[in-house]
C-alpha cells in the first residue's frame, strides 16, 4: 500500500516552501523554481484545488475539440492517487486543505469525488473569476496571522463556481455527451439481451466504465441531459422487464428475480413494491 501524504509531507515531497500550517497550504507555482516535475503514484490525505495556466498542449489532459481554453481546474480528495510527468513547471495556484477543515464543505460536490481526474477547462472569463479568488486566498495566506475562516470562504466559493462552470462545460460538450447518453440507453437495452447468465443487476459503474468515465462524472452527465440519474434509468428499465415477464411468461416470481440479477427473490419483491406500491404477485393477478 502506498504511503498517504499529509499536507506538510506533500509540500516537502514537492520540494517547495515549507508549510506554515498542517491544515492548509497555498502554492503559487510561478514562485517555485525547484518543484518536482515527475512522480510515481502517491496517495494523499487532504483536499486539493488547483488552477493551472498555460499548460502544455502536447499533453493530454482530457480536453476535446469543444475546449478552447488555455487553463483548467484540477481537484482531488483524500485517498486519491496522484502521479505526474511534466516537461516544465506550470503556472497557477494550488490550495491544499485537510479533511478536518474541508470535508463538510466538499462532500456535497460530486466533482470532488471523480475518480478519473476529469479536468474542468475554463473560458477566459471563468479563468478571471477563479484566478481572482486564488490570488486573494494566496495574499491572505501570506499574512503573518492569516485567517483560516477567510481561506475556507474563498475555497468554498471556488467550489460553487466550479459547480456552475461544470454545467457550462456539459453544454459546450453537448454533442459529445449526447453520444454518451445514447450509448447508455443502448447498453442498458443490451444488458439483458446479450447476457444469458445474469448474476447481478446492472450497475452505474458498469455503464460508466463503458464510457471510460468515473461513476460520479458519468452520473452528472446523464442527470444533466436527461433529468434523471443513471440509477433511476436502471431501475425503470429493470421494472419494465419485470412487468413484462410477470404479464407474459409462466416463470415463477423467484425465477424472474434470478433472471434479472437479484441475489434473492425477497430483494426483488422489496424492489418491486418500492417502485409500484404492490407486490409482484398482486401485479400478476391484476
MIDOSE-1310 file (N, C-alpha, C; in nm, 2 decimals, decimal comma, always signed):
residues 286
xxxx	+0,08/-0,12/+0,00/+0,00/+0,00/+0,00/+0,09/+0,13/+0,00; +0,05/+0,22/-0,09/+0,13/+0,35/-0,09/+0,11/+0,43/+0,03; +0,22/+0,50/+0,07/+0,21/+0,59/+0,19/+0,11/+0,70/+0,16; +0,03/+0,74/+0,26/-0,05/+0,86/+0,25/+0,02/+0,98/+0,30
xxxx	+0,02/+1,08/+0,21/+0,09/+1,21/+0,24/+0,00/+1,31/+0,31; +0,04/+1,36/+0,42/-0,02/+1,47/+0,48/+0,02/+1,60/+0,41; -0,04/+1,71/+0,44/-0,01/+1,84/+0,37/+0,14/+1,87/+0,39; +0,19/+1,87/+0,51/+0,34/+1,90/+0,53/+0,43/+1,81/+0,46
xxxx	+0,39/+1,68/+0,46/+0,47/+1,58/+0,39/+0,47/+1,60/+0,24; +0,35/+1,63/+0,19/+0,34/+1,65/+0,04/+0,42/+1,77/+0,00; +0,41/+1,88/+0,08/+0,49/+2,00/+0,05/+0,64/+1,97/+0,04; +0,68/+1,90/+0,14/+0,82/+1,86/+0,14/+0,86/+1,77/+0,02
xxxx	+0,77/+1,68/-0,02/+0,79/+1,59/-0,13/+0,79/+1,67/-0,26; +0,71/+1,78/-0,27/+0,71/+1,86/-0,39/+0,84/+1,94/-0,40; +0,91/+1,95/-0,29/+1,04/+2,03/-0,29/+1,00/+2,18/-0,31; +0,90/+2,23/-0,23/+0,86/+2,37/-0,23/+0,87/+2,42/-0,09
xxxx	+0,83/+2,55/-0,08/+0,84/+2,62/+0,05/+0,77/+2,53/+0,16; +0,83/+2,54/+0,28/+0,77/+2,46/+0,39/+0,64/+2,51/+0,43; +0,55/+2,42/+0,48/+0,42/+2,45/+0,52/+0,41/+2,54/+0,64; +0,32/+2,64/+0,64/+0,30/+2,73/+0,76/+0,20/+2,67/+0,85
xxxx	+0,12/+2,57/+0,80/+0,01/+2,52/+0,89/-0,02/+2,38/+0,84; -0,05/+2,29/+0,93/-0,07/+2,15/+0,89/-0,21/+2,13/+0,83; -0,30/+2,22/+0,84/-0,43/+2,21/+0,79/-0,46/+2,28/+0,65; -0,37/+2,37/+0,62/-0,40/+2,44/+0,49/-0,27/+2,50/+0,44
xxxx	-0,25/+2,49/+0,31/-0,13/+2,55/+0,24/-0,17/+2,59/+0,10; -0,11/+2,70/+0,06/-0,14/+2,76/-0,07/-0,01/+2,78/-0,15; +0,00/+2,72/-0,27/+0,12/+2,73/-0,35/+0,09/+2,82/-0,47; +0,19/+2,91/-0,50/+0,19/+2,98/-0,63/+0,30/+2,92/-0,71
xxxx	+0,26/+2,84/-0,81/+0,36/+2,77/-0,89/+0,47/+2,85/-0,95; +0,43/+2,98/-0,99/+0,53/+3,06/-1,06/+0,64/+3,10/-0,97; +0,62/+3,09/-0,84/+0,72/+3,12/-0,74/+0,81/+3,01/-0,69; +0,79/+2,89/-0,76/+0,86/+2,77/-0,72/+0,95/+2,72/-0,83
xxxx	+1,08/+2,74/-0,82/+1,17/+2,71/-0,94/+1,22/+2,56/-0,93; +1,21/+2,50/-0,81/+1,26/+2,37/-0,79/+1,15/+2,26/-0,76; +1,03/+2,29/-0,81/+0,92/+2,20/-0,78/+0,94/+2,06/-0,85; +0,90/+1,95/-0,79/+0,92/+1,82/-0,85/+0,83/+1,81/-0,98
xxxx	+0,89/+1,77/-1,09/+0,81/+1,76/-1,21/+0,76/+1,62/-1,25; +0,82/+1,52/-1,18/+0,77/+1,38/-1,21/+0,75/+1,31/-1,07; +0,65/+1,22/-1,07/+0,63/+1,15/-0,95/+0,56/+1,01/-0,98; +0,60/+0,91/-0,91/+0,54/+0,78/-0,92/+0,40/+0,80/-0,85
xxxx	+0,31/+0,70/-0,85/+0,18/+0,71/-0,78/+0,20/+0,73/-0,63; +0,13/+0,83/-0,58/+0,13/+0,85/-0,43/-0,01/+0,88/-0,39; -0,04/+0,85/-0,26/-0,17/+0,88/-0,21/-0,17/+1,00/-0,12; -0,28/+1,08/-0,13/-0,29/+1,20/-0,04/-0,40/+1,18/+0,06
xxxx	-0,38/+1,26/+0,17/-0,48/+1,25/+0,28/-0,54/+1,39/+0,30; -0,57/+1,47/+0,20/-0,62/+1,60/+0,21/-0,69/+1,64/+0,08; -0,76/+1,75/+0,08/-0,82/+1,80/-0,04/-0,73/+1,89/-0,12; -0,74/+1,90/-0,25/-0,66/+1,97/-0,34/-0,74/+2,05/-0,44
xxxx	-0,73/+2,18/-0,45/-0,79/+2,26/-0,55/-0,68/+2,33/-0,63; -0,68/+2,32/-0,76/-0,57/+2,39/-0,83/-0,62/+2,45/-0,96; -0,57/+2,57/-0,99/-0,59/+2,63/-1,13/-0,46/+2,63/-1,20; -0,45/+2,57/-1,31/-0,32/+2,56/-1,39/-0,34/+2,64/-1,52
xxxx	-0,24/+2,73/-1,54/-0,25/+2,82/-1,66/-0,14/+2,78/-1,76; -0,17/+2,81/-1,88/-0,08/+2,79/-1,99/-0,01/+2,65/-1,99; -0,10/+2,55/-1,98/-0,05/+2,42/-1,98/+0,01/+2,37/-2,12; +0,09/+2,27/-2,11/+0,15/+2,22/-2,24/+0,04/+2,15/-2,32
xxxx	+0,01/+2,20/-2,44/-0,10/+2,15/-2,52/-0,06/+2,02/-2,58; +0,07/+1,98/-2,57/+0,11/+1,85/-2,62/+0,07/+1,74/-2,53; +0,04/+1,77/-2,41/+0,00/+1,67/-2,31/-0,15/+1,65/-2,31; -0,20/+1,53/-2,29/-0,34/+1,50/-2,29/-0,40/+1,51/-2,15
xxxx	-0,48/+1,61/-2,13/-0,55/+1,63/-2,00/-0,69/+1,59/-2,01; -0,74/+1,54/-2,12/-0,88/+1,50/-2,14/-0,95/+1,61/-2,22; -0,88/+1,71/-2,27/-0,95/+1,81/-2,35/-1,00/+1,76/-2,48; -1,11/+1,82/-2,53/-1,16/+1,78/-2,66/-1,17/+1,90/-2,75
xxxx	-1,22/+1,88/-2,87/-1,23/+1,99/-2,96/-1,33/+2,10/-2,91; -1,41/+2,07/-2,81/-1,50/+2,16/-2,76/-1,43/+2,26/-2,66; -1,31/+2,22/-2,62/-1,24/+2,30/-2,52/-1,14/+2,39/-2,58; -1,16/+2,53/-2,57/-1,08/+2,62/-2,64/-0,99/+2,70/-2,54
xxxx	-0,99/+2,66/-2,41/-0,93/+2,74/-2,31/-0,78/+2,70/-2,29; -0,70/+2,79/-2,23/-0,56/+2,76/-2,20/-0,54/+2,72/-2,06; -0,65/+2,72/-1,98/-0,64/+2,69/-1,84/-0,74/+2,59/-1,80; -0,71/+2,52/-1,69/-0,80/+2,42/-1,64/-0,80/+2,41/-1,49
xxxx	-0,91/+2,36/-1,43/-0,92/+2,34/-1,29/-0,89/+2,19/-1,26; -0,82/+2,16/-1,15/-0,79/+2,02/-1,12/-0,81/+2,01/-0,97; -0,87/+1,90/-0,92/-0,91/+1,89/-0,78/-0,90/+1,74/-0,75; -0,87/+1,72/-0,62/-0,86/+1,58/-0,57/-0,91/+1,58/-0,42
xxxx	-0,94/+1,46/-0,37/-0,99/+1,45/-0,24/-0,90/+1,34/-0,16; -0,92/+1,33/-0,03/-0,84/+1,23/+0,04/-0,85/+1,09/-0,01; -0,75/+1,01/-0,01/-0,74/+0,87/-0,05/-0,72/+0,86/-0,20; -0,71/+0,97/-0,27/-0,69/+0,96/-0,42/-0,54/+0,94/-0,44
xxxx	-0,51/+0,88/-0,56/-0,37/+0,85/-0,60/-0,33/+0,96/-0,71; -0,22/+1,02/-0,69/-0,17/+1,12/-0,78/-0,04/+1,07/-0,85; -0,02/+1,10/-0,97/+0,11/+1,08/-1,04/+0,12/+1,18/-1,15; +0,24/+1,22/-1,19/+0,25/+1,32/-1,29/+0,39/+1,31/-1,36
xxxx	+0,40/+1,36/-1,48/+0,52/+1,37/-1,55/+0,52/+1,49/-1,64; +0,57/+1,60/-1,59/+0,57/+1,73/-1,66/+0,71/+1,76/-1,72; +0,70/+1,83/-1,84/+0,83/+1,87/-1,90/+0,88/+2,00/-1,85; +0,79/+2,08/-1,79/+0,83/+2,21/-1,74/+0,73/+2,25/-1,63
xxxx	+0,78/+2,35/-1,55/+0,69/+2,39/-1,44/+0,57/+2,46/-1,50; +0,46/+2,45/-1,42/+0,33/+2,51/-1,47/+0,31/+2,64/-1,39; +0,22/+2,72/-1,45/+0,18/+2,85/-1,39/+0,04/+2,83/-1,32; +0,02/+2,89/-1,21/-0,11/+2,88/-1,14/-0,10/+2,87/-0,99
xxxx	-0,21/+2,82/-0,93/-0,21/+2,81/-0,78/-0,27/+2,68/-0,74; -0,23/+2,64/-0,61/-0,28/+2,52/-0,56/-0,32/+2,54/-0,41; -0,44/+2,50/-0,37/-0,48/+2,51/-0,23/-0,49/+2,37/-0,18; -0,43/+2,34/-0,07/-0,43/+2,21/+0,00/-0,50/+2,23/+0,13
xxxx	-0,61/+2,15/+0,16/-0,69/+2,17/+0,28/-0,71/+2,03/+0,35; -0,70/+2,02/+0,48/-0,71/+1,90/+0,55/-0,86/+1,85/+0,55; -0,88/+1,72/+0,57/-1,01/+1,66/+0,58/-1,08/+1,73/+0,70; -1,02/+1,75/+0,81/-1,08/+1,81/+0,93/-1,15/+1,94/+0,90
xxxx	-1,09/+2,02/+0,81/-1,14/+2,15/+0,78/-1,24/+2,15/+0,67; -1,22/+2,06/+0,57/-1,30/+2,08/+0,44/-1,40/+1,98/+0,41; -1,40/+1,86/+0,48/-1,49/+1,76/+0,44/-1,64/+1,80/+0,44; -1,68/+1,88/+0,54/-1,82/+1,92/+0,55/-1,86/+2,01/+0,43
xxxx	-1,77/+2,08/+0,37/-1,80/+2,16/+0,26/-1,79/+2,09/+0,12; -1,69/+2,00/+0,11/-1,66/+1,93/-0,02/-1,75/+1,81/-0,04; -1,81/+1,75/+0,06/-1,87/+1,62/+0,05/-2,00/+1,62/-0,04; -2,06/+1,74/-0,05/-2,18/+1,75/-0,13/-2,16/+1,78/-0,28
xxxx	-2,03/+1,79/-0,32/-2,00/+1,82/-0,46/-1,95/+1,70/-0,53; -2,02/+1,65/-0,62/-1,98/+1,52/-0,69/-1,84/+1,53/-0,75; -1,81/+1,65/-0,81/-1,68/+1,66/-0,88/-1,56/+1,64/-0,79; -1,58/+1,66/-0,66/-1,47/+1,63/-0,57/-1,44/+1,49/-0,55
xxxx	-1,52/+1,40/-0,61/-1,51/+1,26/-0,59/-1,49/+1,19/-0,73; -1,47/+1,26/-0,83/-1,45/+1,20/-0,96/-1,32/+1,12/-0,95; -1,32/+1,00/-1,00/-1,20/+0,91/-0,98/-1,10/+0,92/-1,10; -1,15/+0,97/-1,21/-1,06/+0,97/-1,33/-1,00/+1,10/-1,36
xxxx	-1,00/+1,20/-1,26/-0,94/+1,33/-1,27/-0,99/+1,40/-1,39; -1,12/+1,41/-1,41/-1,18/+1,48/-1,53/-1,16/+1,63/-1,50; -1,07/+1,69/-1,58/-1,04/+1,83/-1,56/-1,16/+1,92/-1,61; -1,17/+2,04/-1,55/-1,26/+2,14/-1,59/-1,19/+2,25/-1,67
xxxx	-1,21/+2,26/-1,80/-1,15/+2,36/-1,88/-1,23/+2,48/-1,87; -1,16/+2,60/-1,85/-1,24/+2,72/-1,83/-1,22/+2,82/-1,94; -1,32/+2,90/-1,96/-1,31/+3,01/-2,06/-1,23/+3,12/-2,00; -1,19/+3,22/-2,08/-1,11/+3,33/-2,03/-1,19/+3,41/-1,92
xxxx	-1,32/+3,42/-1,94/-1,40/+3,49/-1,84/-1,40/+3,41/-1,70; -1,42/+3,28/-1,72/-1,42/+3,20/-1,60/-1,28/+3,20/-1,53; -1,18/+3,19/-1,61/-1,04/+3,20/-1,56/-1,02/+3,32/-1,47; -1,07/+3,43/-1,52/-1,06/+3,56/-1,45/-1,12/+3,55/-1,31
xxxx	-1,24/+3,50/-1,31/-1,32/+3,49/-1,18/-1,24/+3,40/-1,08; -1,20/+3,28/-1,13/-1,13/+3,19/-1,04/-0,99/+3,23/-1,00; -0,92/+3,29/-1,10/-0,79/+3,34/-1,07/-0,79/+3,45/-0,96; -0,89/+3,53/-0,96/-0,90/+3,64/-0,86/-0,92/+3,58/-0,72
xxxx	-1,00/+3,47/-0,71/-1,02/+3,40/-0,58/-0,89/+3,34/-0,53; -0,82/+3,26/-0,62/-0,70/+3,20/-0,58/-0,60/+3,30/-0,54; -0,59/+3,42/-0,61/-0,49/+3,52/-0,58/-0,52/+3,58/-0,45; -0,65/+3,61/-0,42/-0,69/+3,67/-0,29/-0,66/+3,57/-0,18
xxxx	-0,68/+3,44/-0,20/-0,65/+3,34/-0,10/-0,50/+3,34/-0,07; -0,42/+3,34/-0,18/-0,28/+3,34/-0,16/-0,23/+3,46/-0,08; -0,29/+3,58/-0,12/-0,25/+3,70/-0,04/-0,28/+3,69/+0,10; -0,40/+3,64/+0,14/-0,44/+3,62/+0,28/-0,34/+3,52/+0,34
xxxx	-0,31/+3,41/+0,28/-0,23/+3,31/+0,34/-0,09/+3,36/+0,37; -0,04/+3,46/+0,30/+0,09/+3,52/+0,32/+0,09/+3,63/+0,43; -0,03/+3,66/+0,49/-0,03/+3,75/+0,60/+0,04/+3,68/+0,72; +0,10/+3,76/+0,81/+0,17/+3,70/+0,93/+0,07/+3,62/+1,01
xxxx	-0,05/+3,67/+1,03/-0,16/+3,60/+1,11/-0,28/+3,58/+1,01; -0,26/+3,49/+0,92/-0,37/+3,47/+0,82/-0,50/+3,40/+0,89; -0,61/+3,42/+0,83/-0,74/+3,37/+0,88/-0,78/+3,24/+0,81; -0,79/+3,13/+0,88/-0,84/+3,01/+0,82/-0,98/+3,03/+0,77
xxxx	-1,06/+3,10/+0,84/-1,20/+3,13/+0,81/-1,21/+3,19/+0,67; -1,13/+3,29/+0,65/-1,13/+3,36/+0,52/-1,08/+3,27/+0,41; -0,98/+3,19/+0,43/-0,93/+3,10/+0,33/-1,03/+2,99/+0,30; -1,11/+2,94/+0,40/-1,22/+2,85/+0,38/-1,33/+2,91/+0,30
xxxx	-1,35/+3,04/+0,32/-1,46/+3,11/+0,25/-1,42/+3,12/+0,10; -1,30/+3,15/+0,07/-1,25/+3,16/-0,07/-1,26/+3,02/-0,13; -1,22/+2,92/-0,06/-1,22/+2,78/-0,11/-1,36/+2,73/-0,14; -1,45/+2,76/-0,05/-1,59/+2,71/-0,07/-1,66/+2,79/-0,19
xxxx	-1,62/+2,92/-0,20/-1,67/+2,99/-0,31/-1,61/+2,94/-0,45; -1,49/+2,90/-0,44/-1,43/+2,83/-0,56/-1,51/+2,71/-0,60; -1,55/+2,63/-0,50/-1,63/+2,51/-0,52/-1,76/+2,55/-0,59; -1,83/+2,65/-0,54/-1,95/+2,69/-0,60/-1,94/+2,73/-0,75
xxxx	-1,83/+2,81/-0,78/-1,81/+2,84/-0,92/-1,77/+2,72/-1,00; -1,70/+2,63/-0,95/-1,66/+2,51/-1,03/-1,79/+2,44/-1,06; -1,88/+2,42/-0,97/-2,01/+2,36/-0,99/-2,09/+2,42/-1,11; -2,09/+2,55/-1,11/-2,16/+2,63/-1,21/-2,09/+2,61/-1,35
xxxx	-1,95/+2,62/-1,35/-1,88/+2,61/-1,47/-1,88/+2,47/-1,53; -1,89/+2,36/-1,44/-1,91/+2,23/-1,50/-2,04/+2,22/-1,58; -2,14/+2,28/-1,53/-2,27/+2,27/-1,61/-2,25/+2,34/-1,75; -2,17/+2,45/-1,75/-2,14/+2,51/-1,88/-2,06/+2,41/-1,97
xxxx	-1,96/+2,34/-1,91/-1,88/+2,25/-1,99/-1,97/+2,14/-2,04; -2,06/+2,09/-1,96/-2,15/+1,99/-2,01/-2,22/+2,04/-2,14; -2,27/+2,16/-2,14/-2,34/+2,21/-2,25/-2,25/+2,24/-2,37; -2,13/+2,29/-2,35/-2,04/+2,31/-2,47/-1,99/+2,18/-2,53
xxxx	-2,00/+2,07/-2,45/-1,96/+1,94/-2,50/-2,09/+1,86/-2,53; -2,20/+1,93/-2,56/-2,32/+1,87/-2,58/-2,32/+1,75/-2,68; -2,26/+1,78/-2,79/-2,25/+1,68/-2,90/-2,19/+1,55/-2,85; -2,07/+1,57/-2,78/-2,00/+1,45/-2,72/-2,08/+1,38/-2,62
xxxx	-2,15/+1,46/-2,53/-2,22/+1,39/-2,42/-2,35/+1,33/-2,46; -2,41/+1,39/-2,57/-2,53/+1,33/-2,62/-2,51/+1,19/-2,67; -2,39/+1,16/-2,72/-2,35/+1,03/-2,76/-2,33/+0,94/-2,64; -2,28/+0,99/-2,53/-2,27/+0,92/-2,40/-2,41/+0,87/-2,36
xxxx	-2,50/+0,97/-2,36/-2,64/+0,93/-2,32/-2,70/+0,83/-2,41; -2,69/+0,84/-2,54/-2,74/+0,74/-2,63/-2,68/+0,61/-2,62; -2,55/+0,61/-2,60/-2,48/+0,48/-2,57/-2,52/+0,42/-2,45; -2,55/+0,50/-2,34/-2,60/+0,44/-2,22/-2,73/+0,37/-2,24
xxxx	-2,82/+0,44/-2,31/-2,95/+0,37/-2,34/-2,94/+0,24/-2,42; -2,84/+0,24/-2,51/-2,82/+0,12/-2,59/-2,76/+0,01/-2,51; -2,66/+0,04/-2,42/-2,60/-0,06/-2,34/-2,70/-0,11/-2,23; -2,79/-0,02/-2,19/-2,89/-0,07/-2,09/-2,99/-0,17/-2,16
xxxx	-3,03/-0,14/-2,28/-3,12/-0,23/-2,36/-3,05/-0,36/-2,38; -2,92/-0,35/-2,41/-2,84/-0,47/-2,45/-2,81/-0,56/-2,33; -2,82/-0,51/-2,21/-2,77/-0,58/-2,09/-2,83/-0,71/-2,07; -2,96/-0,72/-2,08/-3,03/-0,84/-2,06/-3,05/-0,92/-2,19
xxxx	-3,04/-0,85/-2,31/-3,04/-0,92/-2,44/-2,92/-1,00/-2,47; -2,80/-0,95/-2,43/-2,67/-1,01/-2,47/-2,61/-1,09/-2,36; -2,66/-1,09/-2,24/-2,61/-1,17/-2,13/-2,70/-1,28/-2,09; -2,66/-1,40/-2,12/-2,75/-1,52/-2,10/-2,76/-1,55/-1,95
xxxx	-2,65/-1,55/-1,88/-2,64/-1,59/-1,74/-2,62/-1,47/-1,65; -2,73/-1,40/-1,63/-2,72/-1,28/-1,54/-2,70/-1,32/-1,40; -2,60/-1,26/-1,34/-2,57/-1,30/-1,20/-2,59/-1,17/-1,10; -2,60/-1,06/-1,16/-2,62/-0,94/-1,08/-2,69/-0,83/-1,16
xxxx	-2,75/-0,74/-1,09/-2,82/-0,63/-1,15/-2,72/-0,53/-1,22; -2,76/-0,47/-1,33/-2,68/-0,37/-1,39/-2,64/-0,25/-1,29; -2,52/-0,21/-1,30/-2,48/-0,10/-1,20/-2,44/+0,02/-1,28; -2,44/+0,14/-1,21/-2,39/+0,26/-1,27/-2,24/+0,25/-1,31
xxxx	-2,17/+0,18/-1,23/-2,02/+0,16/-1,26/-2,00/+0,09/-1,38; -2,09/-0,01/-1,41/-2,07/-0,09/-1,53/-2,09/-0,01/-1,66; -2,19/+0,08/-1,66/-2,21/+0,17/-1,78/-2,11/+0,28/-1,78; -2,07/+0,33/-1,67/-1,97/+0,44/-1,67/-1,84/+0,39/-1,72
xxxx	-1,80/+0,27/-1,69/-1,68/+0,21/-1,74/-1,68/+0,19/-1,89; -1,80/+0,17/-1,95/-1,81/+0,16/-2,09/-1,78/+0,29/-2,16; -1,81/+0,40/-2,09/-1,79/+0,53/-2,14/-1,65/+0,59/-2,10; -1,57/+0,51/-2,02/-1,44/+0,55/-1,98/-1,45/+0,67/-1,89
xxxx	-1,55/+0,67/-1,80/-1,57/+0,79/-1,71/-1,59/+0,73/-1,57; -1,56/+0,81/-1,47/-1,59/+0,77/-1,33/-1,74/+0,77/-1,31; -1,78/+0,70/-1,21/-1,93/+0,68/-1,19/-1,99/+0,82/-1,16; -1,93/+0,90/-1,08/-1,99/+1,03/-1,04/-2,00/+1,12/-1,16
xxxx	-1,89/+1,13/-1,24/-1,89/+1,21/-1,36/-2,00/+1,17/-1,46; -2,00/+1,04/-1,48/-2,10/+0,98/-1,57/-2,24/+1,01/-1,52; -2,26/+1,00/-1,39/-2,39/+1,03/-1,33/-2,43/+1,17/-1,35; -2,33/+1,26/-1,34/-2,36/+1,40/-1,36/-2,40/+1,43/-1,51
xxxx	-2,33/+1,37/-1,60/-2,36/+1,39/-1,74/-2,51/+1,34/-1,77; -2,54/+1,22/-1,73/-2,67/+1,16/-1,76/-2,78/+1,24/-1,69; -2,76/+1,28/-1,57/-2,86/+1,37/-1,49/-2,88/+1,50/-1,56; -2,77/+1,56/-1,61/-2,77/+1,69/-1,67/-2,86/+1,69/-1,80
xxxx	-2,84/+1,58/-1,88/-2,90/+1,58/-2,01/-3,04/+1,51/-2,01; -3,07/+1,43/-1,91/-3,20/+1,36/-1,91/-3,29/+1,40/-1,80; -3,24/+1,46/-1,70/-3,32/+1,50/-1,58/-3,33/+1,39/-1,48; -3,28/+1,27/-1,51/-3,28/+1,15/-1,42/-3,14/+1,10/-1,40
xxxx	-3,12/+1,04/-1,28/-2,99/+0,98/-1,26/-2,98/+0,84/-1,33; -2,85/+0,79/-1,36/-2,84/+0,66/-1,42/-2,91/+0,55/-1,34; -2,91/+0,56/-1,20/-2,97/+0,46/-1,12/-3,12/+0,46/-1,14; -3,18/+0,58/-1,16/-3,33/+0,59/-1,19/-3,36/+0,53/-1,32
xxxx	-3,27/+0,55/-1,42/-3,30/+0,49/-1,55/-3,29/+0,33/-1,54; -3,19/+0,29/-1,47/-3,17/+0,14/-1,45/-3,29/+0,08/-1,38; -3,33/+0,14/-1,27/-3,45/+0,09/-1,20/-3,57/+0,08/-1,29; -3,60/+0,19/-1,37/-3,71/+0,19/-1,46/-3,70/+0,08/-1,56
xxxx	-3,58/+0,06/-1,61/-3,56/-0,05/-1,71/-3,59/-0,19/-1,65; -3,53/-0,21/-1,54/-3,55/-0,34/-1,47/-3,69/-0,36/-1,44; -3,76/-0,26/-1,39/-3,90/-0,27/-1,36/-3,99/-0,30/-1,48; -3,96/-0,24/-1,59/-4,04/-0,27/-1,71/-4,02/-0,41/-1,76
xxxx	-3,89/-0,46/-1,75/-3,87/-0,60/-1,79/-3,94/-0,69/-1,69; -3,94/-0,66/-1,57/-4,01/-0,74/-1,47/-4,16/-0,75/-1,49; -4,22/-0,63/-1,52/-4,36/-0,63/-1,55/-4,39/-0,71/-1,68; -4,31/-0,70/-1,78/-4,33/-0,78/-1,90/-4,33/-0,93/-1,87
xxxx	-4,23/-0,97/-1,79/-4,22/-1,11/-1,76/-4,34/-1,16/-1,67; -4,38/-1,07/-1,58/-4,49/-1,11/-1,49/-4,62/-1,13/-1,58; -4,64/-1,04/-1,68/-4,76/-1,05/-1,76/-4,75/-1,16/-1,87; -4,63/-1,18/-1,93/-4,63/-1,25/-2,05/-4,56/-1,39/-2,03
xxxx	-4,51/-1,42/-1,92/-4,44/-1,55/-1,90/-4,50/-1,64/-1,79; -4,46/-1,76/-1,79/-4,51/-1,86/-1,69/-4,40/-1,87/-1,58; -4,29/-1,79/-1,59/-4,19/-1,81/-1,49/-4,24/-1,77/-1,35; -4,19/-1,84/-1,25/-4,23/-1,81/-1,11/-4,16/-1,68/-1,07
xxxx	-4,21/-1,62/-0,97/-4,15/-1,49/-0,92/-4,01/-1,51/-0,89; -3,97/-1,62/-0,83/-3,83/-1,65/-0,79/-3,75/-1,66/-0,92; -3,80/-1,72/-1,02/-3,72/-1,74/-1,15/-3,71/-1,60/-1,21; -3,81/-1,52/-1,21/-3,80/-1,38/-1,26/-3,69/-1,30/-1,19
xxxx	-3,69/-1,31/-1,06/-3,60/-1,24/-0,97/-3,45/-1,28/-1,01; -3,43/-1,41/-1,02/-3,29/-1,45/-1,05/-3,25/-1,41/-1,20; -3,35/-1,42/-1,29/-3,32/-1,38/-1,43/-3,28/-1,24/-1,44; -3,33/-1,15/-1,35/-3,30/-1,01/-1,36/-3,17/-0,98/-1,29
xxxx	-3,12/-1,07/-1,21/-2,99/-1,05/-1,14/-3,00/-1,02/-0,99; -3,12/-1,04/-0,94/-3,14/-1,02/-0,79/-3,08/-1,14/-0,72; -3,01/-1,12/-0,61/-2,95/-1,22/-0,54/-3,05/-1,31/-0,47; -3,16/-1,25/-0,42/-3,26/-1,33/-0,35/-3,40/-1,28/-0,40
xxxx	-3,50/-1,37/-0,41/-3,63/-1,32/-0,45/-3,69/-1,22/-0,36; -3,66/-1,22/-0,23/-3,71/-1,12/-0,14/-3,66/-0,98/-0,18; -3,54/-0,97/-0,23/-3,49/-0,84/-0,27/-3,57/-0,79/-0,39; -3,61/-0,88/-0,48/-3,69/-0,84/-0,60/-3,83/-0,79/-0,55
xxxx	-3,89/-0,87/-0,46/-4,02/-0,83/-0,41/-4,02/-0,69/-0,34; -3,91/-0,67/-0,26/-3,89/-0,54/-0,20/-3,88/-0,43/-0,30; -3,79/-0,45/-0,40/-3,77/-0,35/-0,51/-3,90/-0,32/-0,58; -3,97/-0,43/-0,62/-4,10/-0,41/-0,70/-4,20/-0,33/-0,62
xxxx	-4,21/-0,36/-0,49/-4,31/-0,29/-0,40/-4,27/-0,14/-0,39; -4,14/-0,12/-0,37/-4,10/+0,02/-0,36/-4,13/+0,10/-0,48; -4,11/+0,04/-0,60/-4,13/+0,11/-0,72/-4,28/+0,13/-0,76; -4,36/+0,03/-0,73/-4,50/+0,03/-0,77/-4,61/+0,04/-0,66
xxxx	-4,56/+0,01/-0,54/-4,66/+0,01/-0,43/-4,73/-0,12/-0,40; -4,71/-0,22/-0,49/-4,77/-0,35/-0,48/-4,66/-0,46/-0,50; -4,69/-0,58/-0,46/-4,60/-0,69/-0,47/-4,61/-0,75/-0,61; -4,51/-0,82/-0,66/-4,52/-0,89/-0,79/-4,64/-0,98/-0,80
xxxx	-4,67/-1,05/-0,70/-4,79/-1,14/-0,70/-4,92/-1,07/-0,73; -4,94/-0,96/-0,66/-5,06/-0,88/-0,68/-5,06/-0,82/-0,82; -4,95/-0,77/-0,87/-4,94/-0,72/-1,00/-4,98/-0,83/-1,11; -4,93/-0,95/-1,09/-4,96/-1,06/-1,18/-5,10/-1,09/-1,18
xx	-5,17/-1,09/-1,07/-5,31/-1,13/-1,05/-5,41/-1,02/-1,10; -5,36/-0,90/-1,13/-5,45/-0,79/-1,16/-5,51/-0,81/-1,30
